Amino acid sequence: MKKMPPVMILCGGKGTRLREVTELLPKPMVPIGEQPIVWHIMKTYAAFGVRRFILCLGYKREAFVDYFLNYHARTSDATVTLGHHPSVTFHGDSAESDWEVTLAGTGLETMTGGRVARAAKYLSPDDERFFLTYGDGVADVNIGQCLQRHLDGGKLITITAVHPEARFGEMLLDGDDVKGFEEKPPQGGGYINGGYMVVERKFVERYLSEREDLFFEREPMSNAAADGQMRVFRHEGFWQCMDNGREYNMLNSLWSSGKAPWKKFWE
């Protein structure tokens, strides 16, 4: 398999809309089942051969450091030898034993554009591009197809477009007349940026800086679109972010049912 680009995951926000959980944990560390949501996102990328992960950290950075530095202790059986010469033997290799995870401190108050620019120093010299996504949304995006569409398009950035969940019922209109009502459809009609992006290194050089107040989604994306440097990869499958307690419970229910759609490519 051709070497896959690394993925950069934005993990530094405060997750204020999930405050009942994020008072204790940063949102990407909020669990679905026994593992944090960021692990689920990483598993999807790993299913397509991605082995290098750069986490852009800020709020409660220590939670990520603790989790990944102690990953084997958390996920493996172990034998601990006590006494004056203590040692630990881990039994068996996990599926994640070849992951390389860079924990990049990008500032407590830094916005998304500044975080990406600051973490870009951890790209390898031969990384012409990288994946970029958010640490709070799971999906069954075909990462391989997304990358191929990006390569075919020759643009500096490709964004996965998804249908958001419709939160309200819709009125059925005929001109100015209301013809009826439809209960909440499973998806809204339009597209939004669902993350799962592919970004050329040249995009960072051209549109980003390490400014603390630089939002990736504002000036950089708007300027790239205006320059004709942005392409879309339409995803019609499952996508769900974890923005509130209801979505947290829903994702955990899907996981516990054994039918989590975002596991589609894991095996």
C-alpha positions as CSV (number, residue, x, y, z in Angstrom):
1,M,0.0,0.0,0.0
2,K,1.3,3.5,-0.9
3,K,2.3,5.5,2.1
4,M,-0.7,7.4,3.4
5,P,-0.5,11.0,4.5
6,P,-0.8,11.7,8.3
7,V,-4.0,13.0,9.8
8,M,-4.1,16.2,11.9
9,I,-7.0,16.2,14.3
10,L,-8.2,19.4,15.9
11,C,-8.6,18.6,19.6
12,G,-8.0,22.0,21.4
13,G,-11.5,23.4,21.8
14,K,-13.4,23.7,25.0
15,G,-16.6,21.9,23.9
16,T,-18.9,24.4,25.8
17,R,-22.1,22.9,24.4
18,L,-21.3,19.6,26.0
19,R,-20.5,21.3,29.3
20,E,-22.0,18.6,31.5
21,V,-19.3,16.2,30.3
22,T,-16.5,18.5,29.2
23,E,-16.1,20.1,32.7
24,L,-14.0,17.0,33.4
25,L,-12.8,16.0,29.9
26,P,-11.9,17.8,26.6
27,K,-14.6,16.8,24.1
28,P,-12.4,14.6,21.9
29,M,-11.7,12.5,25.1
30,V,-15.4,12.0,25.9
31,P,-16.0,8.3,25.6
32,I,-18.1,6.3,23.2
33,G,-18.1,2.9,24.9
34,E,-14.8,2.4,26.6
35,Q,-12.7,4.6,24.3
36,P,-12.7,8.4,23.6
37,I,-14.3,9.6,20.4
38,V,-10.9,10.7,19.1
39,W,-9.9,7.0,19.2
40,H,-12.9,6.1,17.0
41,I,-11.9,8.8,14.5
42,M,-8.3,7.5,14.5
43,K,-9.6,3.9,13.9
44,T,-11.4,5.0,10.8
45,Y,-8.3,6.6,9.3
46,A,-6.2,3.6,10.4
47,A,-8.5,1.3,8.4
48,F,-7.2,3.0,5.3
49,G,-3.5,2.7,6.2
50,V,-3.0,5.9,8.1
51,R,-0.5,5.4,10.8
52,R,0.7,8.9,11.8
53,F,-1.6,11.2,13.9
54,I,-0.9,14.7,14.9
55,L,-3.3,15.9,17.7
56,C,-3.6,19.7,18.0
57,L,-4.1,20.2,21.7
58,G,-5.2,23.1,23.9
59,Y,-7.9,22.7,26.5
60,K,-7.1,20.0,29.1
61,R,-4.0,18.9,27.2
62,E,-3.0,16.7,30.1
63,A,-5.9,14.3,29.5
64,F,-4.5,13.4,26.1
65,V,-1.0,13.1,27.4
66,D,-2.2,10.7,30.2
67,Y,-4.3,8.6,27.8
68,F,-1.7,8.1,25.2
69,L,1.4,7.7,27.4
70,N,-0.5,5.0,29.3
71,Y,-2.2,3.5,26.3
72,H,-0.8,0.0,26.6
73,A,-1.5,-0.1,30.4
74,R,-5.1,0.9,29.7
75,T,-5.8,-1.6,26.8
76,S,-3.6,-4.6,27.5
77,D,-3.2,-7.3,30.1
78,A,-0.1,-6.8,32.1
79,T,2.2,-8.5,34.6
80,V,3.7,-6.1,37.2
81,T,6.8,-7.2,39.1
82,L,7.1,-5.3,42.4
83,G,10.1,-4.8,44.6
84,H,13.4,-2.9,44.3
85,H,13.6,-3.6,40.5
86,P,10.0,-3.2,39.3
87,S,9.0,-4.0,35.8
88,V,5.9,-4.2,33.6
89,T,5.3,-6.8,30.9
90,F,2.5,-6.2,28.5
91,H,0.8,-9.2,27.0
92,G,0.0,-9.2,23.3
93,D,0.1,-6.4,20.7
94,S,-2.9,-4.2,20.2
95,A,-4.1,-3.3,16.7
96,E,-2.8,0.2,17.4
97,S,0.7,-0.8,18.2
98,D,2.1,0.8,15.0
99,W,0.4,4.1,15.5
100,E,2.6,7.2,15.8
101,V,0.8,9.9,17.8
102,T,2.2,13.4,18.1
103,L,0.7,15.4,21.0
104,A,1.2,19.0,19.8
105,G,0.5,21.8,22.2
106,T,-1.0,24.6,20.1
107,G,-2.1,27.0,22.7
108,L,-5.0,27.2,25.1
109,E,-6.9,30.0,23.3
110,T,-5.7,29.4,19.7
111,M,-8.3,29.1,17.0
112,T,-8.4,26.3,14.4
113,G,-6.3,28.0,11.7
114,G,-3.6,28.9,14.1
115,R,-3.6,25.4,15.5
116,V,-3.0,23.8,12.1
117,A,-0.2,26.3,11.3
118,R,1.5,25.6,14.6
119,A,1.2,21.8,14.3
120,A,2.5,21.8,10.7
121,K,6.1,21.7,11.9
122,Y,5.4,18.0,12.8
123,L,4.7,17.0,9.2
124,S,7.6,15.1,7.7
125,P,9.7,16.8,5.0
126,D,8.2,14.6,2.4
127,D,4.6,15.1,3.4
128,E,3.1,17.0,0.5
129,R,-0.4,16.8,2.0
130,F,-2.2,15.7,5.1
131,F,-5.7,14.8,6.3
132,L,-7.4,17.2,8.6
133,T,-10.5,16.7,10.7
134,Y,-12.2,17.6,13.9
135,G,-12.0,15.6,17.1
136,D,-15.7,15.4,17.8
137,G,-17.4,13.7,14.8
138,V,-17.6,10.1,13.6
139,A,-18.5,8.9,10.1
140,D,-18.3,6.1,7.6
141,V,-16.4,8.3,5.1
142,N,-14.3,6.3,2.6
143,I,-11.0,7.9,3.3
144,G,-9.4,6.3,0.3
145,Q,-12.0,7.7,-2.1
146,C,-11.7,11.1,-0.5
147,L,-8.0,11.1,-1.0
148,Q,-8.3,10.0,-4.6
149,R,-10.9,12.7,-5.4
150,H,-8.5,15.2,-3.9
151,L,-5.6,14.0,-6.1
152,D,-7.8,14.0,-9.2
153,G,-8.9,17.5,-8.6
154,G,-5.5,19.1,-8.2
155,K,-6.8,21.7,-5.7
156,L,-5.2,22.8,-2.4
157,I,-8.0,21.5,-0.2
158,T,-10.8,19.0,-0.5
159,I,-13.7,19.1,2.0
160,T,-16.0,16.3,2.8
161,A,-19.6,17.6,2.5
162,V,-22.2,15.9,4.6
163,H,-25.9,16.3,5.3
164,P,-26.5,17.5,8.9
165,E,-29.2,15.7,10.9
166,A,-32.4,17.6,10.6
167,R,-33.3,19.0,14.0
168,F,-36.8,20.1,13.2
169,G,-39.8,19.0,11.2
170,E,-40.2,20.6,7.8
171,M,-43.2,22.3,6.3
172,L,-44.2,21.2,2.8
173,L,-44.8,24.3,0.8
174,D,-46.5,25.0,-2.6
175,G,-45.6,28.6,-3.2
176,D,-47.0,30.5,-0.2
177,D,-49.4,27.7,0.7
178,V,-48.6,25.1,3.4
179,K,-49.5,21.7,2.0
180,G,-48.6,19.7,5.1
181,F,-45.9,18.8,7.6
182,E,-43.1,16.2,7.6
183,E,-41.7,14.8,10.8
184,K,-37.9,15.3,11.2
185,P,-36.3,13.8,8.1
186,P,-33.2,11.8,8.9
187,Q,-31.0,14.4,7.1
188,G,-31.3,18.1,6.2
189,G,-31.4,19.2,2.6
190,G,-28.2,21.0,2.3
191,Y,-24.5,20.2,2.9
192,I,-22.1,21.3,5.6
193,N,-18.4,20.8,6.1
194,G,-18.1,17.5,7.9
195,G,-14.4,17.6,8.4
196,Y,-12.5,14.7,6.9
197,M,-10.5,17.1,4.7
198,V,-7.4,16.6,2.6
199,V,-5.1,19.6,2.7
200,E,-2.0,20.3,0.6
201,R,1.0,21.6,2.5
202,K,1.0,24.6,0.1
203,F,-2.4,25.6,1.6
204,V,-0.7,26.1,5.0
205,E,2.0,28.2,3.4
206,R,-0.4,30.3,1.4
207,Y,-3.4,30.8,3.6
208,L,-2.4,30.1,7.3
209,S,-0.4,31.8,10.0
210,E,0.2,31.1,13.6
211,R,-2.0,33.9,14.7
212,E,-4.0,32.9,17.8
213,D,-7.2,34.4,16.4
214,L,-7.2,32.8,13.0
215,F,-10.1,30.5,12.3
216,F,-9.5,27.9,9.6
217,E,-13.1,28.0,8.6
218,R,-13.2,31.8,7.9
219,E,-10.4,33.7,6.0
220,P,-8.4,30.7,4.9
221,M,-11.3,28.7,3.5
222,S,-13.0,31.7,2.0
223,N,-9.8,32.8,0.3
224,A,-9.2,29.3,-1.0
225,A,-12.7,29.1,-2.4
226,A,-12.4,32.5,-4.0
227,D,-9.1,31.4,-5.6
228,G,-10.7,28.3,-7.1
229,Q,-8.6,26.1,-4.8
230,M,-11.3,24.1,-3.0
231,R,-13.0,20.9,-4.0
232,V,-15.8,18.9,-2.4
233,F,-16.1,15.2,-1.7
234,R,-19.8,14.4,-1.2
235,H,-20.5,11.9,1.5
236,E,-24.1,10.5,1.6
237,G,-23.5,8.0,4.4
238,F,-23.4,8.3,8.1
239,W,-22.0,11.3,9.8
240,Q,-22.6,12.6,13.3
241,C,-20.9,15.1,15.6
242,M,-21.1,15.1,19.4
243,D,-22.2,18.6,20.2
244,N,-24.6,18.0,23.1
245,G,-25.8,15.4,25.6
246,R,-28.5,14.0,23.3
247,E,-25.9,13.3,20.6
248,Y,-23.5,11.8,23.2
249,N,-26.3,9.4,24.4
250,M,-27.2,8.5,20.8
251,L,-23.7,7.7,19.8
252,N,-23.2,5.6,22.9
253,S,-26.5,3.7,22.2
254,L,-25.4,2.9,18.7
255,W,-22.0,1.6,20.0
256,S,-23.6,-0.5,22.7
257,S,-26.0,-2.0,20.1
258,G,-23.1,-3.4,18.1
259,K,-24.4,-1.5,15.0
260,A,-22.2,1.6,15.1
261,P,-22.2,2.7,11.4
262,W,-18.8,4.4,11.6
263,K,-17.1,1.0,12.1
264,K,-17.9,0.1,8.5
265,F,-14.3,-0.1,7.3
266,W,-12.6,-1.2,10.5
267,E,-12.4,-4.9,9.8
